[in-house]
């Protein structure tokens, strides 16, 4: 956002890459197949568990917002399915807080 410093705690842009060196490249959320491909890339990356979860959460949020904003019913459905793929990955890989 304008006026915010990079890596600010208040930074909330879903589409800005604050740390390009740590990025897992090739992720997408256009449909279920692309989301499954992306989850596979996230799983296979050499990043920490937290980094993998953050990538999946960002992609899930992007798919959800895009689905809510989509006007074409087919795109809305595809984006919704992508969101579900990411949410399933997130839910099954959360570390318990016990």
LOMAR-750739 format. One record per atom (N, C-alpha, C): x negated, y, z. Coordinates in steps of 0.02 Angstrom, whole numbers, padded with zeros to 5 digits, always signed. Example, Ala and Ser with C-alpha at 12.3 -4.5 7.8 and 13.67 -1.06 7.14 Angstrom:
BEGIN
-00660-00284+00390 -00615-00225+00390 -00660-00165+00390 -00642-00112+00354 -00684-00053+00357 -00645+00002+00394 
//
This chain:
BEGIN
-00042-00059+00000 +00000+00000+00000 -00044+00062+00000 -00021+00116-00029 -00061+00177-00030 -00077+00200+00041 -00139+00221+00051 -00160+00247+00116 -00182+00195+00166 -00175+00131+00148 -00197+00079+00195 -00266+00055+00178 -00305+00040+00228 -00372+00013+00218 -00367-00060+00199 -00416-00083+00160 -00419-00154+00143 -00425-00195+00207 -00394-00253+00208 -00394-00298+00265 -00358-00269+00326 -00315-00220+00315 -00276-00191+00369 -00227-00243+00396 -00215-00243+00461 -00167-00288+00491 -00096-00276+00465 -00083-00214+00443 -00017-00196+00420 -00007-00205+00345 -00058-00231+00311 -00052-00240+00239 -00005-00298+00224 +00044-00287+00180 +00095-00339+00170 +00110-00352+00096 +00066-00334+00051 +00079-00345-00020 +00067-00418-00037 +00119-00451-00062 +00114-00522-00079 +00069-00536-00139 +00056-00485-00179 +00022-00497-00243 -00049-00468-00246 -00074-00439-00192 -00141-00411-00192 -00190-00462-00165 -00245-00471-00200 -00297-00517-00178 -00350-00478-00139 -00345-00481-00073 -00390-00443-00030 -00461-00474-00028 -00466-00538-00041 -00530-00573-00036 -00538-00621-00095 -00555-00595-00154 -00558-00636-00214 -00607-00695-00211 -00659-00689-00169 -00708-00744-00164 -00676-00807-00133 -00628-00798-00090 -00596-00855-00056 -00535-00882-00091 -00518-00853-00148 -00456-00872-00183 -00459-00942-00213 -00404-00978-00206 -00396-01042-00240 -00363-01025-00307 -00401-01030-00361 -00376-01008-00426 -00330-01059-00459 -00284-01034-00500 -00240-01077-00540 -00175-01096-00507 -00157-01061-00453 -00094-01077-00420 -00036-01040-00454 +00023-01069-00451 +00081-01037-00482 +00145-01058-00449 +00200-01026-00469 +00264-01040-00437 +00322-01034-00486 +00309-01043-00551 +00362-01034-00601 +00415-01088-00599 +00395-01149-00581 +00443-01204-00577 +00416-01260-00533 +00455-01313-00525 +00437-01369-00481 +00371-01401-00502 +00363-01412-00567 +00302-01446-00592 +00240-01404-00577 +00243-01338-00588 +00186-01294-00575 +00171-01292-00500 +00223-01292-00460 +00214-01291-00387 +00180-01356-00363 +00201-01413-00392 +00170-01477-00373 +00097-01478-00393 +00081-01452-00452 +00011-01446-00475 -00028-01403-00426 +00001-01348-00406 -00032-01301-00361 -00044-01332-00292 +00005-01368-00266 -00002-01401-00201 -00060-01451-00205 -00065-01485-00262 -00119-01533-00272 -00187-01497-00271 -00190-01438-00302 -00252-01398-00302 -00269-01374-00231 -00217-01354-00195 -00228-01331-00126 -00255-01389-00084 -00223-01448-00089 -00245-01507-00051 -00318-01524-00067 -00336-01521-00131 -00402-01541-00153 -00456-01489-00144 -00438-01429-00122 -00487-01376-00114 -00530-01389-00052 -00588-01358-00050 -00634-01368+00006 -00624-01314+00060 -00566-01284+00063 -00552-01232+00111 -00530-01262+00178 -00528-01220+00229 -00506-01242+00295 -00430-01255+00293 -00406-01290+00344 -00334-01303+00348 -00295-01237+00349 -00320-01189+00388 -00286-01124+00394 -00283-01088+00326 -00338-01092+00289 -00341-01059+00223 -00291-01092+00175 -00288-01158+00177 -00241-01195+00134 -00169-01176+00151 -00154-01173+00216 -00087-01156+00238 -00069-01084+00217 -00117-01038+00223 -00104-00969+00204 -00090-00964+00129 -00126-01001+00089 -00115-01001+00016 -00045-01028+00001 -00026-01082+00033 +00040-01112+00022 +00096-01066+00045 +00086-01033+00101 +00136-00986+00128 +00145-00927+00080 +00090-00901+00055 +00094-00844+00008 +00132-00864-00055 +00116-00923-00082 +00150-00946-00143 +00224-00960-00129 +00239-00987-00072 +00308-01001-00053 +00348-00935-00049 +00318-00885-00018 +00351-00821-00011 +00361-00787-00079 +00311-00793-00122 +00316-00764-00189 +00373-00797-00228 +00377-00863-00224 +00430-00899-00259 +00499-00880-00231 +00504-00875-00166 +00567-00858-00134 +00591-00788-00156 +00546-00739-00152 +00564-00671-00171 +00582-00667-00245 +00543-00700-00287 +00556-00700-00359 +00624-00733-00373 +00640-00786-00337 +00703-00821-00346 +00762-00776-00327 +00754-00740-00273 +00807-00694-00250 +00818-00638-00301 +00765-00616-00334 +00770-00560-00380 +00787-00580-00452 +00780-00644-00468 +00791-00667-00537 +00865-00660-00556 +00875-00638-00617 +00944-00630-00642 +00965-00692-00683 +00918-00721-00720 +00932-00780-00761 +00942-00841-00715 +01000-00875-00719 +01013-00932-00675 +00962-00988-00680 +00935-01000-00740 +00885-01053-00749 +00820-01036-00712 +00798-00973-00720 +00737-00950-00685 +00748-00953-00610 +00806-00931-00587 +00823-00932-00516 +00817-01003-00488 +00845-01051-00525 +00843-01121-00504 +00770-01147-00502 +00731-01133-00555 +00661-01156-00558 +00620-01127-00502 +00627-01062-00489 +00590-01030-00435 +00611-01057-00367 +00675-01071-00359 +00700-01101-00297 +00670-01170-00285 +00664-01209-00338 +00634-01276-00332 +00560-01271-00314 +00525-01222-00343 +00454-01211-00327 +00448-01193-00253 +00491-01150-00229 +00491-01130-00158 +00498-01191-00114 +00544-01237-00132 +00555-01298-00092 +00493-01342-00091 +00458-01347-00147 +00396-01388-00150 +00345-01361-00100 +00334-01295-00102 +00286-01264-00056 +00309-01272+00017 +00374-01262+00030 +00399-01268+00099 +00390-01339+00126 +00401-01388+00083 +00391-01458+00103 +00318-01470+00123 +00272-01444+00082 +00200-01451+00097 +00185-01416+00164 +00210-01356+00172 +00197-01318+00234 +00224-01355+00294 +00286-01378+00290 +00318-01412+00346 +00283-01477+00365 +00259-01514+00316 +00227-01578+00331 +00154-01570+00353 +00125-01511+00343 +00055-01501+00361 +00043-01451+00418 +00098-01429+00449 +00090-01385+00507 +00057-01423+00563 +00012-01389+00597 -00018-01419+00656 +00028-01404+00715 +00042-01455+00755 +00087-01444+00811 +00051-01401+00864 +00090-01364+00903 +00062-01318+00952 +00065-01347+01023 +00072-01413+01029 +00077-01444+01095 +00009-01444+01128 
//
